Amino acid sequence: MFGDVSASHDLVASVEALHADLATWLGSEASADVFDRFAAAQHEQFSMVTTTGEVLDRPDLLSGLRAARNLQPGLTINVSAVEELAREGNTVVVRFVESHRVAGTESCRRVTAVLVADDPGFRWRTVHETEIST
C-alpha cells in the first residue's frame, strides 16, 4: 500500500509542537507569542474541514482561535499514531490521532493533513478532521 508509513522525527516533532501550542493557547492564560507561533505555522492558503464538516479558511480559523484563549482551562492534546502517507518534493501528507482531554472528558479525532516543508519546519496547508469514538 504505502510501504513504510512511519513518520520522520522532524515531522512528528512539528505535529506535536503545533498541538502543544494549541493546547497551551486554549487551556491557559498563554502569552501572545503562543498564538503567533501557531498562526505562523498555518500556510497563507490554509483551509480545514472540522469534525462537524464546516470548512474554515486561515482567517476564520485564526479569528476564532484568537478569541478562544483559555476557554478550556487545563486542556491537554495528545498526538499519536503519526503516519507519513506520502512525500513529494516539499509536500507531505500525514495522518494521526489527536486526543483532547479537559475536565475529565476526552474527545478524539483522526486527522489527515497536508504540510509544506518551510525552514525551519513545516507549514500546514490543509487539515481534515474526523471524530472517532473513545
Stockholm file with secondary structure:
# STOCKHOLM 1.0

chainA/1-134         MFGDVSASHDLVASVEALHADLATWLGSEASADVFDRFAAAQHEQFSMVTTTGEVLDRPDLLSGLRAARNLQPGLTINVSAVEELAREGNTVVVRFVESHRVAGTESCRRVTAVLVADDPGFRWRTVHETEIST
#=GR chainA/1-134 SS CCSCCBCCHHHHHHHHHHHHHHHHHHHSCCCHHHHHHHHHTEEEEEEEECTTSCEEEHHHHHHHHHTTTTSSTTCEEEEEEEEEEEEETTEEEEEEEEEEEETTEEEEEEEEEEEEEETTEEEEEEEEEEEECC
#=GC SS_cons         CCSCCBCCHHHHHHHHHHHHHHHHHHHSCCCHHHHHHHHHTEEEEEEEECTTSCEEEHHHHHHHHHTTTTSSTTCEEEEEEEEEEEEETTEEEEEEEEEEEETTEEEEEEEEEEEEEETTEEEEEEEEEEEECC
//
